Amino acid sequence: MGKSGYRNNNFVNKPNDSIIPKAISHTIEKLIDITQDGSHKRVDLNLQISEYVKETQSPFIFRSCLYQVMDVVRWYSDLITKLAEG
């Protein structure tokens, strides 16, 4: 996540550290980086995910993203439950 927060055009969304644990915040940041980079085939991208997957013929980077998404969903579900219970 870093100091700048999540970028959405020119608007920067900064997480509230009192609500989002740093591990989840970092996970979301990395998911955004990987999925953004992996969804385009330009050569000038930072992570070059498409090239990496093509070279390695490995599904593990996408599977790891799936597990990260599942962890974020689990955390969010726990948060909603806690807030609903008061």
N, CA, C and O atoms as CSV, one atom per row, in Angstrom:
chain,resi,resn,atom,element,x,y,z
A,1,MET,N,N,0.810,-1.169,0.000
A,1,MET,CA,C,0.000,0.000,0.000
A,1,MET,C,C,0.864,1.247,0.000
A,1,MET,O,O,0.609,2.176,-0.766
A,2,GLY,N,N,1.869,1.281,0.835
A,2,GLY,CA,C,2.756,2.427,0.814
A,2,GLY,C,C,2.117,3.673,1.386
A,2,GLY,O,O,1.066,3.618,2.025
A,3,LYS,N,N,2.767,4.795,1.146
A,3,LYS,CA,C,2.316,6.060,1.708
A,3,LYS,C,C,1.221,6.710,0.877
A,3,LYS,O,O,0.457,7.532,1.383
A,4,SER,N,N,1.145,6.345,-0.387
A,4,SER,CA,C,0.229,7.053,-1.274
A,4,SER,C,C,-1.195,6.528,-1.244
A,4,SER,O,O,-2.118,7.273,-1.573
A,5,GLY,N,N,-1.408,5.285,-0.866
A,5,GLY,CA,C,-2.754,4.728,-0.864
A,5,GLY,C,C,-3.106,4.155,-2.221
A,5,GLY,O,O,-2.259,4.085,-3.111
A,6,TYR,N,N,-4.351,3.748,-2.380
A,6,TYR,CA,C,-4.817,3.178,-3.643
A,6,TYR,C,C,-5.145,4.311,-4.591
A,6,TYR,O,O,-5.830,5.262,-4.214
A,7,ARG,N,N,-4.667,4.217,-5.801
A,7,ARG,CA,C,-4.921,5.270,-6.781
A,7,ARG,C,C,-6.144,4.941,-7.622
A,7,ARG,O,O,-6.307,3.815,-8.093
A,8,ASN,N,N,-6.995,5.935,-7.803
A,8,ASN,CA,C,-8.152,5.828,-8.674
A,8,ASN,C,C,-8.166,7.114,-9.484
A,8,ASN,O,O,-8.686,8.137,-9.039
A,9,ASN,N,N,-7.585,7.051,-10.685
A,9,ASN,CA,C,-7.346,8.247,-11.493
A,9,ASN,C,C,-6.495,9.206,-10.676
A,9,ASN,O,O,-5.369,8.853,-10.324
A,10,ASN,N,N,-6.970,10.384,-10.362
A,10,ASN,CA,C,-6.175,11.332,-9.592
A,10,ASN,C,C,-6.531,11.343,-8.113
A,10,ASN,O,O,-5.932,12.088,-7.338
A,11,PHE,N,N,-7.493,10.531,-7.717
A,11,PHE,CA,C,-7.922,10.471,-6.321
A,11,PHE,C,C,-7.167,9.347,-5.618
A,11,PHE,O,O,-7.025,8.255,-6.167
A,12,VAL,N,N,-6.689,9.608,-4.418
A,12,VAL,CA,C,-5.965,8.591,-3.656
A,12,VAL,C,C,-6.819,8.184,-2.468
A,12,VAL,O,O,-7.186,9.014,-1.637
A,13,ASN,N,N,-7.134,6.885,-2.397
A,13,ASN,CA,C,-7.892,6.338,-1.274
A,13,ASN,C,C,-6.916,5.806,-0.243
A,13,ASN,O,O,-6.153,4.885,-0.532
A,14,LYS,N,N,-6.927,6.362,0.937
A,14,LYS,CA,C,-6.040,5.885,1.994
A,14,LYS,C,C,-6.852,5.069,2.988
A,14,LYS,O,O,-7.910,5.509,3.437
A,15,PRO,N,N,-6.358,3.872,3.337
A,15,PRO,CA,C,-7.111,3.025,4.268
A,15,PRO,C,C,-7.067,3.571,5.676
A,15,PRO,O,O,-6.124,4.262,6.063
A,16,ASN,N,N,-8.092,3.256,6.432
A,16,ASN,CA,C,-8.159,3.631,7.838
A,16,ASN,C,C,-7.495,2.519,8.637
A,16,ASN,O,O,-8.056,1.432,8.775
A,17,ASP,N,N,-6.294,2.788,9.170
A,17,ASP,CA,C,-5.532,1.759,9.880
A,17,ASP,C,C,-6.242,1.233,11.114
A,17,ASP,O,O,-5.927,0.139,11.581
A,18,SER,N,N,-7.187,1.983,11.651
A,18,SER,CA,C,-7.895,1.498,12.833
A,18,SER,C,C,-8.930,0.434,12.459
A,18,SER,O,O,-9.398,-0.301,13.328
A,19,ILE,N,N,-9.285,0.345,11.194
A,19,ILE,CA,C,-10.258,-0.649,10.740
A,19,ILE,C,C,-9.575,-1.766,9.950
A,19,ILE,O,O,-9.823,-2.945,10.202
A,20,ILE,N,N,-8.726,-1.404,9.008
A,20,ILE,CA,C,-8.085,-2.396,8.136
A,20,ILE,C,C,-6.722,-2.781,8.705
A,20,ILE,O,O,-5.846,-1.927,8.839
A,21,PRO,N,N,-6.536,-4.057,9.039
A,21,PRO,CA,C,-5.217,-4.494,9.504
A,21,PRO,C,C,-4.171,-4.297,8.401
A,21,PRO,O,O,-4.484,-4.379,7.213
A,22,LYS,N,N,-2.937,-4.040,8.809
A,22,LYS,CA,C,-1.884,-3.795,7.824
A,22,LYS,C,C,-1.709,-4.975,6.872
A,22,LYS,O,O,-1.439,-4.775,5.688
A,23,ALA,N,N,-1.858,-6.192,7.366
A,23,ALA,CA,C,-1.705,-7.375,6.503
A,23,ALA,C,C,-2.753,-7.374,5.395
A,23,ALA,O,O,-2.440,-7.694,4.248
A,24,ILE,N,N,-3.992,-7.017,5.726
A,24,ILE,CA,C,-5.066,-6.980,4.725
A,24,ILE,C,C,-4.841,-5.817,3.767
A,24,ILE,O,O,-5.042,-5.960,2.561
A,25,SER,N,N,-4.431,-4.679,4.286
A,25,SER,CA,C,-4.152,-3.521,3.451
A,25,SER,C,C,-3.050,-3.837,2.442
A,25,SER,O,O,-3.157,-3.495,1.264
A,26,HIS,N,N,-2.004,-4.485,2.910
A,26,HIS,CA,C,-0.893,-4.866,2.029
A,26,HIS,C,C,-1.372,-5.878,0.983
A,26,HIS,O,O,-1.003,-5.790,-0.187
A,27,THR,N,N,-2.186,-6.825,1.408
A,27,THR,CA,C,-2.729,-7.830,0.490
A,27,THR,C,C,-3.542,-7.169,-0.618
A,27,THR,O,O,-3.394,-7.517,-1.789
A,28,ILE,N,N,-4.391,-6.225,-0.256
A,28,ILE,CA,C,-5.215,-5.521,-1.248
A,28,ILE,C,C,-4.328,-4.765,-2.232
A,28,ILE,O,O,-4.578,-4.774,-3.438
A,29,GLU,N,N,-3.296,-4.116,-1.715
A,29,GLU,CA,C,-2.384,-3.370,-2.588
A,29,GLU,C,C,-1.724,-4.297,-3.604
A,29,GLU,O,O,-1.661,-3.982,-4.792
A,30,LYS,N,N,-1.239,-5.429,-3.136
A,30,LYS,CA,C,-0.555,-6.361,-4.040
A,30,LYS,C,C,-1.532,-6.990,-5.035
A,30,LYS,O,O,-1.180,-7.210,-6.194
A,31,LEU,N,N,-2.743,-7.275,-4.593
A,31,LEU,CA,C,-3.759,-7.798,-5.514
A,31,LEU,C,C,-4.042,-6.803,-6.636
A,31,LEU,O,O,-4.152,-7.182,-7.802
A,32,ILE,N,N,-4.157,-5.539,-6.274
A,32,ILE,CA,C,-4.397,-4.500,-7.279
A,32,ILE,C,C,-3.229,-4.442,-8.254
A,32,ILE,O,O,-3.433,-4.382,-9.467
A,33,ASP,N,N,-1.999,-4.460,-7.727
A,33,ASP,CA,C,-0.818,-4.411,-8.594
A,33,ASP,C,C,-0.790,-5.583,-9.569
A,33,ASP,O,O,-0.579,-5.392,-10.767
A,34,ILE,N,N,-1.001,-6.792,-9.060
A,34,ILE,CA,C,-0.906,-7.991,-9.897
A,34,ILE,C,C,-2.038,-8.058,-10.909
A,34,ILE,O,O,-1.803,-8.332,-12.086
A,35,THR,N,N,-3.267,-7.809,-10.461
A,35,THR,CA,C,-4.392,-7.919,-11.396
A,35,THR,C,C,-4.371,-6.804,-12.432
A,35,THR,O,O,-4.716,-7.035,-13.591
A,36,GLN,N,N,-3.976,-5.612,-12.039
A,36,GLN,CA,C,-3.882,-4.507,-12.996
A,36,GLN,C,C,-2.824,-4.816,-14.045
A,36,GLN,O,O,-3.055,-4.651,-15.243
A,37,ASP,N,N,-1.671,-5.262,-13.587
A,37,ASP,CA,C,-0.579,-5.569,-14.497
A,37,ASP,C,C,-0.914,-6.784,-15.363
A,37,ASP,O,O,-0.611,-6.798,-16.556
A,38,GLY,N,N,-1.531,-7.791,-14.772
A,38,GLY,CA,C,-1.841,-9.012,-15.496
A,38,GLY,C,C,-2.969,-8.882,-16.494
A,38,GLY,O,O,-3.118,-9.726,-17.378
A,39,SER,N,N,-3.770,-7.829,-16.364
A,39,SER,CA,C,-4.911,-7.679,-17.266
A,39,SER,C,C,-4.566,-6.906,-18.536
A,39,SER,O,O,-5.425,-6.708,-19.396
A,40,HIS,N,N,-3.326,-6.473,-18.656
A,40,HIS,CA,C,-2.888,-5.735,-19.843
A,40,HIS,C,C,-1.674,-6.428,-20.446
A,40,HIS,O,O,-0.943,-7.129,-19.746
A,41,LYS,N,N,-1.465,-6.236,-21.717
A,41,LYS,CA,C,-0.341,-6.896,-22.390
A,41,LYS,C,C,0.697,-5.888,-22.867
A,41,LYS,O,O,1.442,-6.168,-23.806
A,42,ARG,N,N,0.754,-4.734,-22.242
A,42,ARG,CA,C,1.754,-3.743,-22.626
A,42,ARG,C,C,3.125,-4.146,-22.077
A,42,ARG,O,O,3.215,-4.792,-21.034
A,43,VAL,N,N,4.163,-3.770,-22.770
A,43,VAL,CA,C,5.524,-4.128,-22.370
A,43,VAL,C,C,6.016,-3.254,-21.221
A,43,VAL,O,O,6.887,-3.675,-20.460
A,44,ASP,N,N,5.480,-2.058,-21.084
A,44,ASP,CA,C,5.996,-1.108,-20.102
A,44,ASP,C,C,5.405,-1.284,-18.701
A,44,ASP,O,O,5.566,-0.397,-17.864
A,45,LEU,N,N,4.735,-2.386,-18.423
A,45,LEU,CA,C,4.143,-2.601,-17.106
A,45,LEU,C,C,5.207,-3.039,-16.109
A,45,LEU,O,O,6.190,-3.680,-16.482
A,46,ASN,N,N,5.008,-2.692,-14.839
A,46,ASN,CA,C,6.014,-2.942,-13.804
A,46,ASN,C,C,6.302,-4.418,-13.574
A,46,ASN,O,O,7.464,-4.823,-13.545
A,47,LEU,N,N,5.274,-5.216,-13.412
A,47,LEU,CA,C,5.462,-6.601,-12.991
A,47,LEU,C,C,5.539,-7.593,-14.146
A,47,LEU,O,O,6.045,-8.701,-13.973
A,48,GLN,N,N,5.052,-7.218,-15.299
A,48,GLN,CA,C,5.046,-8.077,-16.484
A,48,GLN,C,C,4.484,-9.468,-16.168
A,48,GLN,O,O,5.103,-10.489,-16.469
A,49,ILE,N,N,3.299,-9.479,-15.557
A,49,ILE,CA,C,2.649,-10.718,-15.130
A,49,ILE,C,C,2.338,-11.623,-16.321
A,49,ILE,O,O,2.575,-12.829,-16.254
A,50,SER,N,N,1.819,-11.067,-17.393
A,50,SER,CA,C,1.474,-11.885,-18.560
A,50,SER,C,C,2.697,-12.625,-19.093
A,50,SER,O,O,2.616,-13.808,-19.426
A,51,GLU,N,N,3.827,-11.929,-19.173
A,51,GLU,CA,C,5.056,-12.554,-19.657
A,51,GLU,C,C,5.522,-13.641,-18.697
A,51,GLU,O,O,5.955,-14.712,-19.123
A,52,TYR,N,N,5.430,-13.365,-17.409
A,52,TYR,CA,C,5.842,-14.342,-16.399
A,52,TYR,C,C,5.019,-15.629,-16.511
A,52,TYR,O,O,5.573,-16.728,-16.505
A,53,VAL,N,N,3.709,-15.486,-16.611
A,53,VAL,CA,C,2.828,-16.656,-16.710
A,53,VAL,C,C,3.105,-17.416,-18.006
A,53,VAL,O,O,3.118,-18.647,-18.021
A,54,LYS,N,N,3.324,-16.677,-19.087
A,54,LYS,CA,C,3.606,-17.320,-20.371
A,54,LYS,C,C,4.922,-18.106,-20.311
A,54,LYS,O,O,5.004,-19.223,-20.822
A,55,GLU,N,N,5.946,-17.522,-19.687
A,55,GLU,CA,C,7.251,-18.181,-19.592
A,55,GLU,C,C,7.219,-19.401,-18.681
A,55,GLU,O,O,7.783,-20.444,-19.015
A,56,THR,N,N,6.565,-19.274,-17.538
A,56,THR,CA,C,6.608,-20.348,-16.543
A,56,THR,C,C,5.546,-21.412,-16.763
A,56,THR,O,O,5.673,-22.531,-16.267
A,57,GLN,N,N,4.494,-21.070,-17.509
A,57,GLN,CA,C,3.378,-22.001,-17.705
A,57,GLN,C,C,2.836,-22.483,-16.359
A,57,GLN,O,O,2.447,-23.641,-16.210
A,58,SER,N,N,2.819,-21.576,-15.388
A,58,SER,CA,C,2.422,-21.933,-14.026
A,58,SER,C,C,1.178,-21.151,-13.603
A,58,SER,O,O,1.098,-19.944,-13.831
A,59,PRO,N,N,0.214,-21.826,-12.995
A,59,PRO,CA,C,-1.000,-21.151,-12.536
A,59,PRO,C,C,-0.880,-20.600,-11.115
A,59,PRO,O,O,-1.836,-20.031,-10.589
A,60,PHE,N,N,0.292,-20.767,-10.491
A,60,PHE,CA,C,0.391,-20.478,-9.065
A,60,PHE,C,C,0.206,-19.009,-8.704
A,60,PHE,O,O,-0.330,-18.717,-7.635
A,61,ILE,N,N,0.623,-18.086,-9.541
A,61,ILE,CA,C,0.448,-16.673,-9.193
A,61,ILE,C,C,-1.037,-16.322,-9.143
A,61,ILE,O,O,-1.463,-15.543,-8.291
A,62,PHE,N,N,-1.821,-16.892,-10.049
A,62,PHE,CA,C,-3.254,-16.621,-10.027
A,62,PHE,C,C,-3.932,-17.339,-8.866
A,62,PHE,O,O,-4.865,-16.809,-8.262
A,63,ARG,N,N,-3.466,-18.534,-8.558
A,63,ARG,CA,C,-4.011,-19.250,-7.401
A,63,ARG,C,C,-3.692,-18.509,-6.110
A,63,ARG,O,O,-4.527,-18.449,-5.208
A,64,SER,N,N,-2.494,-17.947,-6.013
A,64,SER,CA,C,-2.153,-17.196,-4.806
A,64,SER,C,C,-3.042,-15.961,-4.678
A,64,SER,O,O,-3.424,-15.580,-3.571
A,65,CYS,N,N,-3.371,-15.335,-5.810
A,65,CYS,CA,C,-4.299,-14.196,-5.782
A,65,CYS,C,C,-5.668,-14.640,-5.297
A,65,CYS,O,O,-6.322,-13.929,-4.534
A,66,LEU,N,N,-6.100,-15.808,-5.735
A,66,LEU,CA,C,-7.393,-16.336,-5.294
A,66,LEU,C,C,-7.408,-16.515,-3.779
A,66,LEU,O,O,-8.377,-16.137,-3.119
A,67,TYR,N,N,-6.343,-17.088,-3.226
A,67,TYR,CA,C,-6.271,-17.264,-1.773
A,67,TYR,C,C,-6.230,-15.917,-1.051
A,67,TYR,O,O,-6.815,-15.774,0.023
A,68,GLN,N,N,-5.557,-14.948,-1.620
A,68,GLN,CA,C,-5.528,-13.620,-1.016
A,68,GLN,C,C,-6.915,-12.991,-1.023
A,68,GLN,O,O,-7.326,-12.384,-0.034
A,69,VAL,N,N,-7.633,-13.131,-2.125
A,69,VAL,CA,C,-9.005,-12.609,-2.192
A,69,VAL,C,C,-9.874,-13.291,-1.144
A,69,VAL,O,O,-10.679,-12.638,-0.480
A,70,MET,N,N,-9.714,-14.604,-0.996
A,70,MET,CA,C,-10.497,-15.333,0.006
A,70,MET,C,C,-10.201,-14.816,1.414
A,70,MET,O,O,-11.108,-14.727,2.241
A,71,ASP,N,N,-8.949,-14.476,1.693
A,71,ASP,CA,C,-8.597,-13.947,3.006
A,71,ASP,C,C,-9.210,-12.567,3.228
A,71,ASP,O,O,-9.689,-12.273,4.323
A,72,VAL,N,N,-9.201,-11.720,2.203
A,72,VAL,CA,C,-9.820,-10.391,2.316
A,72,VAL,C,C,-11.323,-10.534,2.544
A,72,VAL,O,O,-11.889,-9.823,3.374
A,73,VAL,N,N,-11.973,-11.439,1.822
A,73,VAL,CA,C,-13.414,-11.670,1.992
A,73,VAL,C,C,-13.707,-12.188,3.396
A,73,VAL,O,O,-14.673,-11.759,4.026
A,74,ARG,N,N,-12.878,-13.111,3.889
A,74,ARG,CA,C,-13.061,-13.634,5.247
A,74,ARG,C,C,-12.930,-12.512,6.278
A,74,ARG,O,O,-13.741,-12.418,7.200
A,75,TRP,N,N,-11.908,-11.661,6.125
A,75,TRP,CA,C,-11.727,-10.541,7.048
A,75,TRP,C,C,-12.938,-9.605,6.991
A,75,TRP,O,O,-13.445,-9.173,8.027
A,76,TYR,N,N,-13.394,-9.297,5.783
A,76,TYR,CA,C,-14.530,-8.401,5.620
A,76,TYR,C,C,-15.785,-8.997,6.246
A,76,TYR,O,O,-16.555,-8.284,6.889
A,77,SER,N,N,-15.994,-10.279,6.068
A,77,SER,CA,C,-17.142,-10.962,6.674
A,77,SER,C,C,-17.081,-10.876,8.197
A,77,SER,O,O,-18.087,-10.604,8.851
A,78,ASP,N,N,-15.892,-11.110,8.755
A,78,ASP,CA,C,-15.714,-10.988,10.208
A,78,ASP,C,C,-16.005,-9.565,10.683
A,78,ASP,O,O,-16.632,-9.369,11.724
A,79,LEU,N,N,-15.547,-8.573,9.917
A,79,LEU,CA,C,-15.781,-7.173,10.275
A,79,LEU,C,C,-17.274,-6.859,10.286
A,79,LEU,O,O,-17.767,-6.230,11.222
A,80,ILE,N,N,-17.991,-7.289,9.259
A,80,ILE,CA,C,-19.432,-7.041,9.180
A,80,ILE,C,C,-20.148,-7.701,10.350
A,80,ILE,O,O,-21.044,-7.106,10.949
A,81,THR,N,N,-19.755,-8.925,10.675
A,81,THR,CA,C,-20.367,-9.635,11.803
A,81,THR,C,C,-20.132,-8.883,13.104
A,81,THR,O,O,-21.059,-8.713,13.896
A,82,LYS,N,N,-18.901,-8.431,13.335
A,82,LYS,CA,C,-18.576,-7.685,14.559
A,82,LYS,C,C,-19.365,-6.381,14.634
A,82,LYS,O,O,-19.873,-6.024,15.697
A,83,LEU,N,N,-19.470,-5.675,13.520
A,83,LEU,CA,C,-20.205,-4.410,13.513
A,83,LEU,C,C,-21.698,-4.634,13.722
A,83,LEU,O,O,-22.360,-3.828,14.375
A,84,ALA,N,N,-22.226,-5.711,13.179
A,84,ALA,CA,C,-23.653,-6.013,13.334
A,84,ALA,C,C,-23.986,-6.395,14.771
A,84,ALA,O,O,-25.070,-6.089,15.268
A,85,GLU,N,N,-23.045,-7.064,15.436
A,85,GLU,CA,C,-23.269,-7.477,16.820
A,85,GLU,C,C,-23.109,-6.316,17.794
A,85,GLU,O,O,-23.580,-6.382,18.929
A,86,GLY,N,N,-22.459,-5.278,17.358
A,86,GLY,CA,C,-22.314,-4.091,18.190
A,86,GLY,C,C,-21.060,-4.112,18.912
A,86,GLY,O,O,-20.766,-3.186,19.667
